[in-house]
Amino acid sequence: TLRNGFSQSLEAMEAIKELINLLAREYGQGRFPELMAQLKALLLDEALAVYRDEYSKDIKSGVLRDLEPDVLSSILMSSLVGYHLANMYFGSGPGGVNRQDFADGLAGLIMREGG
């Protein structure tokens, strides 16, 4: 389900949080631009393409609201990353919302009524 997918994405980000910290430090200083471009392609662009394809099918079948798949993928990726970073840097999800409730709420926002 969508909710499980969001929760799994957050768990995956938690598993690579040391890499995320390293990238934040190195990217912020502009070092290793070739490596950063490769990691962006792998961690961001590829994930967005997979989400876009999945969401496109779900939009056509009426499960998700009628949104552009590219826009929806970007919004959801940004939401998941933002939640993860808030949790990583501040020790809890925004507003104290736990991971599962966040995933449920995010899924609820994009699902079509009765979908």
C-alpha positions in Angstrom: 0.0 0.0 0.0 1.0 3.6 -0.3 1.2 4.0 3.5 3.6 1.1 3.7 5.7 2.5 0.9 6.0 5.8 2.6 6.9 4.2 5.9 9.5 2.0 4.1 11.0 5.0 2.4 11.5 6.7 5.8 13.1 3.6 7.2 15.4 3.4 4.2 16.5 7.0 4.8 17.1 6.2 8.4 19.3 3.4 7.4 21.5 5.7 5.3 21.5 8.7 7.6 25.3 8.7 8.0 25.6 9.0 4.2 23.0 11.8 4.2 25.0 13.7 6.8 28.2 13.2 4.8 26.5 14.4 1.6 25.2 17.5 3.4 28.6 18.4 4.6 30.4 17.7 1.3 27.8 19.1 -1.0 27.5 22.3 1.1 31.2 22.9 0.5 31.0 22.2 -3.3 33.5 19.4 -3.2 33.2 16.3 -5.4 30.7 17.6 -7.9 31.0 14.5 -10.1 30.3 12.1 -7.2 27.4 14.3 -6.1 25.9 14.3 -9.6 26.1 10.5 -9.7 24.5 10.2 -6.2 21.7 12.6 -7.2 21.0 10.5 -10.3 20.8 7.4 -8.2 19.2 8.6 -5.0 16.9 11.3 -6.3 16.3 11.2 -10.0 15.9 7.4 -10.2 13.5 7.4 -7.2 11.4 10.2 -8.7 11.1 8.3 -12.0 9.9 5.1 -10.2 7.4 7.1 -8.2 6.2 9.0 -11.3 5.5 5.7 -13.1 3.7 4.2 -10.2 1.7 7.3 -9.5 0.8 7.7 -13.1 -0.8 4.2 -13.1 -2.6 4.9 -9.8 -3.9 8.2 -11.1 -5.3 6.6 -14.3 -7.0 3.8 -12.3 -8.6 6.4 -10.0 -6.8 5.4 -6.8 -5.0 8.8 -6.5 -6.2 12.3 -7.1 -5.9 13.7 -10.6 -2.5 15.4 -10.3 0.5 15.6 -12.7 2.7 12.5 -11.8 5.9 14.6 -11.9 4.5 17.2 -9.5 3.1 14.6 -7.2 6.4 12.7 -7.1 8.3 15.8 -6.3 5.9 16.9 -3.6 5.9 13.4 -1.9 9.7 13.1 -2.1 10.1 16.5 -0.6 7.7 15.7 2.2 9.4 12.4 3.0 12.9 13.9 3.0 11.7 16.9 5.0 10.2 14.6 7.6 13.3 12.5 7.8 15.6 15.5 8.1 13.5 17.1 10.9 13.5 13.8 12.7 17.3 13.3 12.2 18.3 16.8 13.3 15.7 17.6 15.9 15.0 14.1 17.3 11.3 13.8 16.4 9.0 14.3 13.5 7.5 17.7 13.0 4.9 18.4 15.6 5.8 15.2 17.3 4.0 13.1 14.7 5.3 9.6 14.5 6.4 7.9 11.3 3.3 5.8 10.8 0.9 8.6 11.4 2.9 10.8 9.0 2.8 8.1 6.3 -0.9 7.5 6.8 -1.6 11.3 6.6 0.5 11.7 3.5 -1.3 8.9 1.8 -4.7 10.2 2.8 -3.9 13.6 1.2 -3.3 12.2 -2.2 -5.8 9.3 -2.4 -9.1 9.9 -4.2 -12.2 9.5 -2.0 -13.2 5.9 -2.0 -9.9 5.0 -3.9 
